[in-house]
Amino acid sequence: MDDRIEALNDLLELKQSIEDLMLKLSKFDWDSEELIVLKKSHVRNIIDRYLMGDIDEVVVEGWANAIECRDDIGLFETHRFILKELVYELANPSLTHKLTSDRAKVLSNKMEF
């Protein structure tokens, strides 16, 4: 269980490539109880890294897709709706908004709660 939680933490903090993180997580069953919680600080970190040029929009989309439908990652209850909306947008730019610097700043402002 600790290995899974560590791998999930690494995903939320994007400590490795998405490919490496997904390989780590593929060792565990898909169905699970909630083991870890996505917080606005995780999303803010990803957006900040994008704005600094540390990661690009493809990585952001991959990150959001990797966490969007996982049973083992919950959403911080107080910010549940906005986090769900942000992750959905980041995971689905072709259905919502293409991620640009201007859009990232708008999303960052949405997290001022």
C-alpha positions as CSV (number, residue, x, y, z in Angstrom):
1,M,0.0,0.0,0.0
2,D,2.8,2.4,0.8
3,D,4.3,1.9,-2.6
4,R,1.0,2.8,-4.2
5,I,0.6,5.9,-2.1
6,E,4.2,7.0,-2.9
7,A,3.5,6.5,-6.7
8,L,0.3,8.5,-6.4
9,N,2.1,11.3,-4.6
10,D,4.8,11.3,-7.3
11,L,2.0,11.6,-9.9
12,L,0.3,14.5,-8.1
13,E,3.6,16.3,-7.8
14,L,4.8,15.2,-11.3
15,K,8.2,14.0,-10.0
16,Q,8.9,11.9,-13.1
17,S,7.7,11.6,-16.6
18,I,4.1,10.6,-17.1
19,E,5.2,7.5,-18.8
20,D,7.4,6.4,-15.9
21,L,4.6,7.3,-13.4
22,M,2.0,5.3,-15.3
23,L,4.3,2.3,-15.5
24,K,4.7,2.5,-11.7
25,L,1.0,2.7,-11.2
26,S,0.2,-0.1,-13.7
27,K,1.4,-2.6,-11.1
28,F,-1.6,-1.9,-9.0
29,D,-5.3,-2.9,-9.5
30,W,-7.4,-0.2,-11.1
31,D,-10.2,-0.4,-8.6
32,S,-9.3,1.1,-5.2
33,E,-10.6,3.1,-2.3
34,E,-9.5,6.7,-2.1
35,L,-5.9,6.7,-0.9
36,I,-4.7,10.3,-1.5
37,V,-6.3,13.7,-2.1
38,L,-5.7,16.1,-5.0
39,K,-5.4,19.6,-3.5
40,K,-5.4,23.0,-5.2
41,S,-1.6,23.2,-4.4
42,H,-1.0,20.3,-6.8
43,V,-2.9,22.0,-9.6
44,R,-1.3,25.3,-8.9
45,N,2.1,23.7,-9.0
46,I,1.5,22.2,-12.4
47,I,0.2,25.5,-13.8
48,D,3.1,27.4,-12.3
49,R,5.6,24.9,-13.8
50,Y,3.9,25.4,-17.2
51,L,4.0,29.2,-16.9
52,M,7.8,29.0,-16.0
53,G,8.4,26.8,-19.1
54,D,9.4,23.8,-17.0
55,I,6.7,21.6,-18.7
56,D,4.6,22.1,-21.8
57,E,0.9,21.7,-22.5
58,V,1.3,18.1,-23.6
59,V,2.7,17.2,-20.2
60,V,0.0,19.1,-18.4
61,E,-2.7,17.3,-20.5
62,G,-1.0,13.9,-19.8
63,W,-0.8,14.7,-16.1
64,A,-4.5,15.7,-15.9
65,N,-5.6,12.6,-17.9
66,A,-3.5,10.4,-15.6
67,I,-5.4,11.6,-12.5
68,E,-8.8,12.5,-13.9
69,C,-10.7,9.2,-13.4
70,R,-8.6,7.4,-10.8
71,D,-10.6,6.0,-7.9
72,D,-7.6,6.1,-5.6
73,I,-7.3,9.9,-6.0
74,G,-9.9,12.0,-4.3
75,L,-10.6,15.7,-4.5
76,F,-10.1,18.0,-1.5
77,E,-13.7,18.3,-0.3
78,T,-13.8,22.1,0.2
79,H,-12.6,22.7,-3.4
80,R,-14.1,19.6,-5.0
81,F,-16.1,21.3,-7.7
82,I,-13.4,23.7,-8.9
83,L,-10.7,21.0,-8.8
84,K,-12.8,18.7,-10.9
85,E,-13.5,21.5,-13.4
86,L,-9.8,22.4,-13.6
87,V,-8.6,18.9,-14.1
88,Y,-11.3,18.2,-16.7
89,E,-10.2,21.3,-18.7
90,L,-6.5,20.5,-18.5
91,A,-7.2,16.9,-19.5
92,N,-9.5,17.8,-22.4
93,P,-8.2,20.9,-24.3
94,S,-9.8,19.8,-27.5
95,L,-13.2,19.9,-25.7
96,T,-12.6,23.0,-23.5
97,H,-9.7,25.5,-24.0
98,K,-6.3,25.0,-25.5
99,L,-3.7,25.7,-22.8
100,T,-1.8,28.9,-23.4
101,S,0.0,31.2,-21.1
102,D,-3.1,33.5,-21.0
103,R,-5.4,30.6,-20.3
104,A,-3.1,29.3,-17.6
105,K,-3.2,32.7,-15.9
106,V,-7.0,32.5,-16.0
107,L,-7.0,29.1,-14.4
108,S,-4.5,30.2,-11.8
109,N,-6.9,33.1,-10.9
110,K,-9.7,30.6,-10.5
111,M,-7.7,29.0,-7.7
112,E,-7.8,32.2,-5.6
113,F,-10.3,30.8,-3.2
